[in-house]
Amino acid sequence: MSGPVEVRHFLLQQESIDPGSSFSGVPTQRTEETARVSDEQVRRAQLAVARGALNIGDCRELLEMLGLVPGDDGVPPVRR
């Protein structure tokens, strides 16, 4: 993506794909109880990356950079 307009377009496209999402555009402040990333958030992030990837190698690289690939213990780094 080369600029803010494309990013905005991508986010709006993702929102229209999943109209049941609770995305309101303004993030709320996290508390200690909600600071962890849920399994559902990881799943949705993985799907979003897969939709935007150019090919399987690109998808794998992006997932690894974001900490979304499960480690040896089966838990993605983003969940630790």
C-alpha positions as CSV (number, residue, x, y, z in Angstrom):
1,M,0.0,0.0,0.0
2,S,1.4,3.3,-1.0
3,G,-0.5,5.8,1.1
4,P,-3.2,6.7,3.6
5,V,-6.0,6.6,1.0
6,E,-5.2,3.0,0.2
7,V,-5.0,2.1,3.8
8,R,-8.4,3.7,4.5
9,H,-9.9,1.9,1.5
10,F,-8.5,-1.4,2.8
11,L,-9.9,-0.9,6.3
12,L,-13.3,0.0,4.9
13,Q,-13.2,-3.0,2.6
14,Q,-12.4,-5.3,5.6
15,E,-15.2,-3.7,7.6
16,S,-17.7,-4.4,4.8
17,I,-16.6,-8.0,4.5
18,D,-17.4,-8.6,8.2
19,P,-20.4,-6.3,9.1
20,G,-20.7,-8.0,12.5
21,S,-17.4,-6.7,13.7
22,S,-17.4,-4.3,16.6
23,F,-14.9,-1.9,14.9
24,S,-16.1,1.7,15.6
25,G,-13.1,3.5,14.3
26,V,-12.0,4.9,17.6
27,P,-10.0,2.4,19.8
28,T,-10.8,2.3,23.5
29,Q,-8.1,2.4,26.2
30,R,-7.0,-1.1,27.2
31,T,-7.2,-2.2,30.8
32,E,-5.2,-5.0,32.4
33,E,-8.0,-7.5,31.9
34,T,-8.3,-6.9,28.2
35,A,-4.6,-6.4,27.3
36,R,-4.3,-10.0,26.0
37,V,-5.0,-10.8,22.4
38,S,-7.9,-13.3,22.2
39,D,-8.0,-16.4,20.0
40,E,-10.7,-14.7,17.9
41,Q,-8.5,-11.7,17.3
42,V,-5.6,-13.9,16.2
43,R,-8.0,-15.8,13.8
44,R,-9.3,-12.6,12.3
45,A,-5.8,-11.1,11.9
46,Q,-4.7,-14.3,10.2
47,L,-7.6,-14.1,7.8
48,A,-7.0,-10.4,7.1
49,V,-3.3,-11.1,6.3
50,A,-4.3,-14.1,4.1
51,R,-6.8,-11.9,2.1
52,G,-4.2,-9.2,1.5
53,A,-1.2,-11.5,0.7
54,L,0.1,-11.8,-2.8
55,N,1.0,-15.5,-2.5
56,I,1.6,-18.2,0.1
57,G,5.2,-17.1,0.7
58,D,4.1,-13.5,1.2
59,C,1.3,-14.7,3.6
60,R,3.8,-16.7,5.7
61,E,6.3,-13.9,5.9
62,L,3.6,-11.4,7.0
63,L,2.2,-13.8,9.6
64,E,5.7,-14.4,11.0
65,M,6.4,-10.6,11.2
66,L,3.2,-10.0,13.0
67,G,3.8,-12.9,15.5
68,L,0.7,-14.8,14.3
69,V,2.4,-18.1,13.5
70,P,2.2,-20.6,16.3
71,G,5.5,-21.5,17.9
72,D,6.7,-25.0,19.0
73,D,4.3,-24.8,22.0
74,G,1.3,-24.1,19.6
75,V,0.9,-20.5,20.9
76,P,1.5,-17.6,18.5
77,P,4.0,-15.0,20.0
78,V,1.3,-12.4,20.0
79,R,-0.6,-14.4,22.6
80,R,2.3,-14.7,25.0
